[in-house]
Amino acid sequence: MGVINVTPDSFSDGGRYLEPARAVDHAIRMVAEGVDILDIGGESTRPGSEPVSVEEELSRTIPVIEQLASTIPVPISIDTCKAEVARRALEAGASIINDISGFRFDPDMPAVAAQYKAGICLMHLRGTPLDMQLNPSYEAVIPEIMDYLRESIAIAHAAGVADSHIMLDPGIGFGKTFEQNLLILNRLDEFTALGYPLLVGVSRKTFLGKIIGNAPVTERLEATAAAVAISVYNGAGIVRVHDVREISRTVRVVDAIKLEQIGEYS
């Protein structure tokens, strides 16, 4: 899953693709590099970020989705917590909703997902983007995340969302400490017991920079590749990344080792 942030303030590439034409060009380049899903977002969810209005989010994302929907061969995901934004994005050509709140922020979101038969990614989040990193604490981090995701699944089922349309995300960096992020990745295989595809987003995140000497965002590619490799080996089916070409190659190597696909490469 390739990230397209149509925002002025995302932690990794804020402002680079705020102009629709630049976002479209970047998306087309990602497709050429082998992306399987494009995830387009118009509201930053970095730690400490403030929410934007529905109108602002729509003005940023819908022109990009409309241009891409008829020109690219891969599905488009809308990264939003707002039901109206999701609805308009689905009408414009998106087919997946990536909701970082796991259906908790907007009570109308489950009905929209069901009505349009959209794919849905349900993520775990402690708090909101504004306050999620202010001393996040858990008694038992893995069980609590799993319970939250089970509740999100139940909300989806109650609205009529099909099981086959659901994927789950443990929410790396969303209300998690440095140590908790590492623990989740180390024990990611436990989440497969929930029975749904797992999406993991580690790309360029702060905890990776900390491991390699507080490296800036622009110097976290190798760290991202390592975390992606661990994620895929431990059960992730989708990885949300900025560097499509390099991470696609990383995933191919992990798959070859894990699945012992000797014949394909001999």
C-alpha positions as CSV (number, residue, x, y, z in Angstrom):
1,M,0.0,0.0,0.0
2,G,1.6,3.3,-1.1
3,V,1.0,6.5,0.9
4,I,-0.2,9.6,-0.8
5,N,-0.5,12.4,1.7
6,V,-2.4,15.4,0.2
7,T,-1.6,17.5,3.3
8,P,0.6,20.4,4.3
9,D,1.7,18.8,7.6
10,S,2.2,15.1,7.5
11,F,5.3,14.0,9.4
12,S,7.1,12.4,6.4
13,D,6.2,14.4,3.3
14,G,3.8,17.1,4.3
15,G,3.3,19.7,1.6
16,R,5.1,17.7,-1.2
17,Y,1.9,16.5,-2.8
18,L,-0.6,19.1,-1.7
19,E,-1.1,20.1,-5.3
20,P,-3.4,17.6,-7.0
21,A,-1.2,17.4,-10.1
22,R,1.8,16.5,-8.1
23,A,-0.1,13.9,-6.1
24,V,-1.4,12.3,-9.3
25,D,2.0,12.2,-10.8
26,H,3.4,10.6,-7.6
27,A,0.6,8.0,-7.6
28,I,1.3,7.1,-11.2
29,R,5.0,6.7,-10.4
30,M,4.1,4.4,-7.5
31,V,2.0,2.2,-9.8
32,A,4.9,1.9,-12.1
33,E,7.1,0.9,-9.2
34,G,4.7,-2.0,-8.3
35,V,2.2,-0.6,-5.7
36,D,-0.8,-2.8,-5.1
37,I,-3.1,-0.3,-3.3
38,L,-2.9,3.5,-3.2
39,D,-3.9,5.1,0.2
40,I,-4.8,8.8,-0.2
41,G,-5.3,11.0,2.8
42,G,-6.2,14.6,3.3
43,E,-5.7,15.0,7.1
44,S,-2.5,14.5,8.9
45,T,-2.7,12.0,11.8
46,R,0.9,12.6,13.1
47,P,1.2,12.9,16.8
48,G,-0.1,16.3,18.0
49,S,-2.0,17.0,14.8
50,E,-5.2,19.0,14.8
51,P,-8.3,17.8,12.8
52,V,-9.4,19.5,9.6
53,S,-12.9,20.2,8.4
54,V,-14.8,17.9,6.1
55,E,-14.8,20.5,3.4
56,E,-11.0,20.9,3.6
57,E,-10.4,17.1,3.5
58,L,-12.7,16.8,0.5
59,S,-11.1,19.6,-1.4
60,R,-7.7,17.9,-0.9
61,T,-8.6,14.3,-1.7
62,I,-11.5,14.1,-4.2
63,P,-9.8,15.8,-7.1
64,V,-6.9,13.4,-6.8
65,I,-9.2,10.3,-6.5
66,E,-11.3,11.4,-9.5
67,Q,-8.2,11.8,-11.7
68,L,-6.7,8.5,-10.7
69,A,-9.8,6.3,-10.6
70,S,-10.1,6.1,-14.4
71,T,-6.4,5.9,-15.1
72,I,-4.7,3.4,-12.7
73,P,-5.2,-0.3,-12.5
74,V,-4.9,-0.6,-8.7
75,P,-7.5,0.0,-5.9
76,I,-7.7,3.3,-4.1
77,S,-8.0,3.6,-0.4
78,I,-9.3,6.7,1.4
79,D,-7.5,7.4,4.7
80,T,-10.2,9.1,6.7
81,C,-12.2,9.0,9.9
82,K,-15.1,11.0,8.5
83,A,-18.1,9.2,7.0
84,E,-18.9,12.0,4.5
85,V,-15.3,12.1,3.2
86,A,-15.4,8.3,2.9
87,R,-18.8,8.4,1.0
88,R,-17.6,11.0,-1.4
89,A,-14.3,9.2,-2.0
90,L,-16.1,5.9,-2.7
91,E,-18.4,7.7,-5.2
92,A,-15.3,9.2,-6.8
93,G,-13.7,5.8,-7.4
94,A,-12.1,4.6,-4.1
95,S,-13.0,1.1,-2.9
96,I,-11.4,0.9,0.5
97,I,-11.7,2.9,3.7
98,N,-8.7,3.2,6.0
99,D,-10.1,4.3,9.3
100,I,-7.5,4.9,12.0
101,S,-10.2,5.0,14.7
102,G,-11.5,1.5,13.9
103,F,-15.1,2.9,13.5
104,R,-14.9,4.9,16.8
105,F,-14.8,8.5,15.7
106,D,-17.8,8.8,13.3
107,P,-20.9,6.7,14.1
108,D,-22.0,6.9,10.4
109,M,-18.8,5.3,9.1
110,P,-19.9,1.7,9.4
111,A,-23.1,2.3,7.5
112,V,-21.2,4.0,4.7
113,A,-18.8,1.1,4.5
114,A,-21.6,-1.4,4.3
115,Q,-23.7,0.6,1.8
116,Y,-20.9,0.8,-0.7
117,K,-19.5,-2.7,0.0
118,A,-16.1,-1.1,0.7
119,G,-13.0,-2.8,1.9
120,I,-12.3,-1.5,5.4
121,C,-9.1,-1.3,7.5
122,L,-9.9,-1.1,11.2
123,M,-7.0,0.2,13.2
124,H,-6.3,0.4,16.9
125,L,-5.8,3.9,18.4
126,R,-5.4,5.0,22.0
127,G,-6.8,8.5,22.3
128,T,-6.7,10.9,19.3
129,P,-3.8,12.1,17.1
130,L,-3.7,15.3,19.1
131,D,-3.1,13.5,22.4
132,M,-2.2,9.8,21.6
133,Q,1.5,10.1,22.5
134,L,1.0,11.8,25.8
135,N,2.1,9.0,28.1
136,P,0.2,6.1,26.5
137,S,-0.2,3.2,29.0
138,Y,-1.6,-0.3,29.0
139,E,-1.9,-3.1,31.6
140,A,-1.4,-5.6,28.8
141,V,-0.8,-4.1,25.4
142,I,-1.3,-7.0,23.1
143,P,-4.6,-8.2,24.7
144,E,-6.0,-4.7,25.0
145,I,-5.3,-4.0,21.3
146,M,-6.9,-7.3,20.3
147,D,-10.0,-6.5,22.4
148,Y,-10.3,-3.1,20.8
149,L,-10.1,-4.7,17.3
150,R,-12.6,-7.4,18.3
151,E,-15.0,-4.6,19.2
152,S,-14.4,-2.8,15.9
153,I,-15.1,-6.0,14.1
154,A,-18.4,-6.4,16.0
155,I,-19.4,-2.8,15.0
156,A,-18.6,-3.6,11.4
157,H,-20.7,-6.8,11.6
158,A,-23.6,-5.0,13.1
159,A,-23.6,-2.6,10.2
160,G,-23.5,-5.4,7.7
161,V,-19.9,-5.2,6.6
162,A,-18.8,-8.6,5.2
163,D,-16.0,-10.5,6.9
164,S,-14.2,-10.7,3.5
165,H,-14.0,-6.9,3.4
166,I,-12.2,-6.4,6.7
167,M,-8.5,-6.0,7.5
168,L,-6.9,-5.1,10.8
169,D,-4.1,-2.8,11.8
170,P,-2.5,-2.8,15.3
171,G,-1.7,0.9,14.9
172,I,2.1,1.1,15.2
173,G,2.9,4.6,16.6
174,F,-0.7,5.5,17.4
175,G,-0.8,5.7,21.2
176,K,2.2,3.4,21.6
177,T,5.6,3.9,23.3
178,F,8.9,3.0,21.7
179,E,9.0,-0.3,23.6
180,Q,5.3,-1.1,22.8
181,N,5.9,-0.6,19.1
182,L,8.8,-3.1,19.2
183,L,6.7,-5.6,21.3
184,I,3.8,-5.5,18.8
185,L,6.1,-6.2,15.8
186,N,7.8,-9.0,17.7
187,R,4.5,-10.6,18.6
188,L,2.6,-9.7,15.4
189,D,1.8,-13.3,14.6
190,E,-0.6,-13.3,17.6
191,F,-2.9,-11.0,15.8
192,T,-3.4,-13.5,13.0
193,A,-5.5,-15.5,15.5
194,L,-8.3,-12.9,14.9
195,G,-8.7,-14.4,11.4
196,Y,-8.3,-11.3,9.2
197,P,-5.6,-9.9,7.0
198,L,-3.1,-7.6,8.9
199,L,-2.0,-4.2,7.7
200,V,1.1,-2.7,9.3
201,G,2.4,0.8,8.9
202,V,5.9,1.4,10.0
203,S,7.3,3.5,7.2
204,R,9.7,6.2,8.3
205,K,8.3,6.3,11.8
206,T,10.0,8.0,14.7
207,F,10.7,4.8,16.7
208,L,12.8,3.5,13.7
209,G,14.8,6.8,13.6
210,K,15.5,6.4,17.3
211,I,17.0,2.9,16.9
212,I,19.5,4.2,14.3
213,G,20.8,7.2,16.1
214,N,17.8,9.6,15.9
215,A,18.0,9.6,12.1
216,P,15.8,12.2,10.3
217,V,12.7,11.1,8.3
218,T,14.7,11.2,5.1
219,E,17.2,8.7,6.4
220,R,15.0,5.8,7.6
221,L,14.7,3.7,4.5
222,E,16.9,0.8,5.7
223,A,15.2,0.8,9.1
224,T,11.8,0.8,7.4
225,A,12.9,-2.2,5.2
226,A,14.0,-4.1,8.3
227,A,10.7,-3.5,10.2
228,V,8.7,-4.3,7.1
229,A,10.6,-7.6,6.7
230,I,9.9,-8.6,10.3
231,S,6.3,-7.6,9.9
232,V,5.7,-9.7,6.7
233,Y,7.6,-12.6,8.2
234,N,5.4,-12.4,11.3
235,G,2.1,-12.3,9.4
236,A,1.4,-8.9,7.8
237,G,-0.4,-9.2,4.5
238,I,-0.3,-5.5,3.6
239,V,2.4,-3.0,4.4
240,R,1.7,0.8,4.2
241,V,4.9,2.5,2.8
242,H,6.3,5.6,1.2
243,D,9.1,3.9,-0.7
244,V,7.3,1.5,-3.0
245,R,10.2,0.3,-5.2
246,E,12.6,-0.5,-2.4
247,I,10.0,-2.0,-0.1
248,S,8.5,-4.1,-2.9
249,R,11.9,-5.7,-3.4
250,T,12.2,-6.2,0.4
251,V,8.9,-8.0,0.5
252,R,9.8,-10.3,-2.4
253,V,12.9,-11.5,-0.6
254,V,10.9,-12.1,2.6
255,D,8.2,-14.0,0.7
256,A,10.9,-16.1,-1.1
257,I,12.5,-17.1,2.2
258,K,9.2,-17.7,4.1
259,L,7.5,-19.6,1.3
260,E,10.7,-21.3,-0.1
261,Q,9.8,-20.2,-3.6
262,I,13.0,-21.8,-5.0
263,G,11.7,-22.6,-8.4
264,E,10.6,-19.1,-9.3
265,Y,14.1,-17.7,-8.9
266,S,16.3,-20.6,-10.0
